[in-house]
Amino acid sequence: MSVDRIWHPYTRASAEPESGWPVITRGEGIHLFDETGRAYVDAISSWWACALGHAHPRLAAAIARQAAILPHSILGNLSHRPALELAEALCGLMPTPDRHVHFASDGASAVEAALKIAVQYGHNTGHPGRRGLVSLEGAYHGDTLGAMAVGYQSGFHAPFRELLFHPFRLPVPAAAGQDEDCLRVAGDWIGRHAEETAAVIVEPLCQGAAGMRMYSARFLREIAGLCRRHEILLIADEVAMGFGRTGRWFAFEHAGIDPDLVCVGKALSGGTLPISAVIVRDSIYRTFSDPQADRTFYHGHTFAGNPIACAAALEALRIYREE
């Protein structure tokens, strides 16, 4: 095949070599191999997803087993065993397991769902004015419209600026000793705007697109405390840092906090299949019941909680735990 008809994401057309982009035929461990047999070190872990390397035999076997039994089933008004088991496993990884899991297909989709859950929670609890969202300076949370708004990167998102809402951005300590100044700004703003704020979303401890910019566990702990005092939801976006990348299951654990919503993806399936999730505190989930008014969360994706992807994720979690 001589014509490449792929619109390559995040790829400048001017950067394409005359011979075209390498065509990858297989992966093994940390390497990708092209049609000529040349090996490449997959240093970005295929967008931070393949945390167990390529072609892990246990993941391949789990996928094959599930594909022969139930390849797909929707989660609207139905359940299936792989999704039930994965939801239980994810809740068990939280500081408090009283949670429900809303499945999606990728990190941005999980963030989008979390933002909508936070805003609808305000409506459900009689506080429709709590619809403002707060993020950190330099944040990146994905490329769907809501995720772009809370994680605006001018180099990526400038053409869409006028379509986006404008969240307040909390300053992030750039060096040791700057926590106090940044916390003073955060405390002042949150104190004045609590009644119109639904949630604060953070990349715990490390902001990836900002250049792997680190901030202290203390700063995160203080932000979580401000949210708790003012009854503002805290969303931890663990899509990039989750599943062991910081030495614990999740980066937020280093701060000893208990977020209200946790977004996961990427390494959840070991990079084998698209799957993500929002892990939501039960006290939030219960407000979406409908004894009188309909408070259903009308949001979902066709392949959310796909059985094969769930089976891969369950096996990936076992491997993380064992190895």
Protein Blocks (a to p, Z undefined) as FASTA:
>chain_A
ZZdcbdcehiafklpcfkopaddfbdehjbccdfkopacddfkongolamnoghifklmm
mmmmmmmmombdcfehpacfklmmmmmmmmmmpmblcbcddddfbfklmmmmmmmmmmmm
mmmnopaklmcccddehiaebjbfklmmmmccfklmmmmmmmpccdddddddfbghilmm
mmmmmmmmmmmmmmmcfbdcddehiafknoopacdfklmmmmmmmmmmnopacdddfklm
gghinopablklmnopacfbdcdehjlnnomagcddddddfklmmmmgcfkbccbdcddd
fkgoiaklmmmmmmmmmmmmmZZ
